[in-house]
């Protein structure tokens, strides 16, 4: 098994068959770049890097479970081909991402579009919360209250 080496290949991040300098993911990258679909659930379009992240997501799910505010019906792996993010999504348009080795919910506050995990939103709010719209502040407070009760 190859060790991770990001200098070997920028396409697969060093997780592919790059030891000989010929990455198998180059063709997948071309397919991915030609697709009109921004977010895909087709694992065949995931590169080696994305498949490795998916393994980490599934391992975290097995070890720690899904976040308690994340509906567990029809959960799918998802890959944003523009941002490179790999995450779990469901029919309720909820998103779970890895944070410190466990799955956490990724939120989108509806008024001004602030988004991130609870810790990311709290960090952003600490820096610029006085400029946030009242509706987004209330949404963040609602998320905080949920986790105070359900932590």
C-alpha positions in Angstrom: 0.0 0.0 0.0 1.3 3.4 -0.9 1.8 6.0 1.8 0.0 9.4 1.4 2.2 11.8 -0.5 0.5 14.9 -1.9 3.6 15.7 -3.9 3.1 12.6 -6.1 -0.1 13.5 -7.7 -2.4 16.5 -7.3 -5.3 14.6 -8.8 -5.5 11.7 -6.4 -3.6 13.3 -3.5 -1.1 10.4 -3.5 -3.7 7.7 -2.8 -3.8 6.3 -6.3 -1.4 4.1 -8.2 1.0 7.0 -8.6 4.3 5.3 -7.7 5.1 5.1 -11.4 3.9 8.6 -12.1 0.8 7.4 -14.0 -2.3 8.1 -11.9 -5.4 6.0 -12.7 -7.6 8.9 -11.5 -6.6 11.2 -14.4 -9.4 9.8 -16.6 -11.9 10.1 -13.7 -10.8 13.7 -13.2 -11.5 14.5 -16.9 -14.9 12.9 -16.6 -15.6 14.8 -13.4 -14.6 18.1 -15.0 -16.9 17.5 -18.0 -19.9 16.6 -16.0 -22.6 19.3 -15.4 -23.6 17.8 -12.1 -22.1 19.8 -9.3 -23.0 17.4 -6.5 -23.0 13.7 -7.2 -23.8 10.5 -5.4 -22.1 8.4 -8.1 -19.1 6.8 -6.3 -17.8 6.0 -9.7 -17.1 9.7 -10.2 -15.2 9.9 -6.8 -11.4 10.0 -7.2 -9.1 8.1 -4.8 -9.0 11.1 -2.4 -12.8 11.3 -2.3 -13.1 7.5 -1.7 -10.6 7.8 1.1 -12.7 10.6 2.7 -15.8 8.4 2.2 -14.1 5.6 4.1 -13.4 8.0 7.0 -17.0 9.2 6.9 -18.4 5.6 7.0 -15.9 4.6 9.8 -17.0 7.6 11.9 -20.6 6.6 11.3 -19.9 3.0 12.4 -17.9 4.1 15.5 -19.9 7.1 16.7 -23.2 7.1 14.8 -24.9 10.0 12.9 -25.5 13.3 14.6 -28.7 13.2 16.7 -30.3 16.0 14.6 -29.6 14.2 11.3 -32.4 12.0 9.9 -31.1 8.5 9.1 -33.5 7.7 6.3 -32.0 7.5 2.8 -28.4 8.6 3.7 -26.1 8.9 0.7 -22.5 9.7 0.2 -22.1 13.0 -1.7 -19.3 14.7 -3.5 -19.3 18.4 -4.5 -17.2 18.4 -7.7 -16.6 22.1 -7.5 -15.4 22.4 -3.9 -14.0 18.9 -3.4 -16.1 18.3 -0.3 -17.2 14.8 0.5 -20.1 14.4 3.0 -23.2 12.4 3.8 -26.6 13.8 2.8 -30.2 12.7 3.2 -33.6 13.4 1.8 -34.2 16.3 4.2 -31.2 18.1 2.6 -29.3 17.7 5.9 -25.5 17.3 5.7 -23.0 15.5 8.0 -19.3 16.1 7.8 -16.2 14.9 9.7 -15.0 17.0 12.6 -12.4 15.7 15.0 -13.0 12.1 13.9 -16.8 12.2 14.3 -19.8 13.1 12.2 -21.4 16.5 12.9 -24.1 18.4 11.2 -23.3 21.1 8.7 -25.8 23.9 8.9 -26.9 26.6 6.5 -28.5 29.6 8.1 -31.3 30.8 5.9 -31.1 34.6 5.8 -27.6 35.6 4.8 -26.3 32.1 4.0 -23.8 31.6 6.8 -22.9 27.9 6.8 -20.7 25.5 8.7 -20.6 23.1 11.6 -21.8 24.5 15.0 -18.2 25.2 16.0 -17.4 26.9 12.7 -20.6 29.1 13.0 -19.7 30.0 16.6 -16.2 31.0 15.5 -17.6 33.1 12.7 -20.2 34.7 15.1 -17.5 35.5 17.6 -15.6 37.5 15.0 -18.5 39.2 13.1 -21.8 38.3 14.8 -22.7 41.9 15.5 -23.2 42.3 11.8 -25.4 39.2 11.4 -29.1 39.5 10.6 -31.4 38.8 13.5 -32.9 35.7 11.8 -29.5 34.1 11.5 -28.7 34.9 15.1 -31.9 33.3 16.2 -31.2 30.2 14.0 -27.7 29.8 15.6 -29.3 30.2 19.1 -31.8 27.4 18.2 -28.9 25.1 17.1 -27.0 25.9 20.3 -30.1 25.2 22.4 -30.7 21.9 20.7 -27.1 20.8 21.5 -27.3 22.0 25.1 -30.2 19.6 25.6 -29.0 16.7 23.3 -25.2 16.7 23.8 
